[in-house]
């Protein structure tokens, strides 16, 4: 096995005095989809947001331990969170296109706002990203229309395209389908398998069937602890921990 | 579907008792009266000014300067142009500092200076307009003499806390996840605020600026000893300048009917400007 893309070592996260994540150790291999599951408030989203340093802006939030992305310590001294975030994309629970921008401007916003002016290149990136998010055919004739005019499912795929446009090494997805209807959910799940060609995915989900369908590895969180981490088949069919078994068989959560 | 369906209103409604209907009527009348009490002063002012001022609002009113005391005719061109110039200059100060302050309060809540800035802005909002005039007097007039610029600085100071407050409020309405989406693309925070959050809040900020303008357009006190007033049209901001509230003050306290008529027409114009600005502000905020 090659060196992992991401490795978390003894990661603990605090909100003030309250510890939300306790001593998590986890590795993620390149080109895989990895699911974080667990009941509400178990720390899976908190852990996800530590990886791209989203907690930097939350008053009182603190991360200890080491998170290493492709050999570089995310919280190392002298590491610029802005540069770090550029390498890690994120898709949020609710679709959040930039409200004043067109479809096209949304997709290329990561490049355009960072100073890329080359129209041909932007157009190229927009098409590639929208194709990657399986949205190109639906929006290719309305690239200049406001992004807020798209349906919820289309908006979420637009957000995926926007994240893909900056070519992240790792794509974090925080319950990306929880606000969507079943048809849109299915489209995004289909998408994820293809996205493994270009990036690596870490997805938080409440939906265990979704985790079973799309992921290669699954991590089960409970009360801030990483209870079990392994290949998805193994976690769902022969879990090592009885708490995992209780959760995946639907006895709680 | 069977022919026999029960209509929703099938159950007979109990008749209201006479006492209850009477109370209902009484309350209805009371509520209507309260509405009249609230709206009446506004309408009285408006109709009074229409009756007294509309007659003087002719072409001359908009194209001439006030006639010398005791003579008929003349207009308030000097005051109209003076007000416009000073409001434009005041906006530069009020919008510049106000929007920057609003951004600071809304977007940098963890900054150690935040509580101080918040308190200063709140105190500034409570300072009487005439005191702002004194500040501009001390800062500018004592050294450079009366000028439109000094008046604009006083009005600008008055605008700052209003613009700070509305900017902060509307920025907070922009969802946190929109900011996070920007940050997660590897954009620095200032760029996210400037290019993503601010445009999303633009309608609301424009509303705040318009309301601030409407508020300071009618101020006479801070202009008395800063802009001072000028019977002639003046386009030089370093010289004394007239303004609508100043002409209203002078005209209304004048012994001559002609000056009083001009003052009332000026007051009507001022009210119309404020009315129009408020309407525009509402349109701007609704368009978002």
Interface residues (C-beta under 8 A of the other chain):
Chain A: X52 X54 X57 X59 X82 X83 X85 X86 X87 X88 X89 X90 X92 X93 X94 X96 X98 X99 X100 X109 X110 X113 X114 X159 X162 X163 X166 X172
Chain B: X109 X110 X174 X175 X177 X178 X180 X181 X182 X183 X184 X185 X186 X187 X188 X191 X195 X196 X199 X200 X202
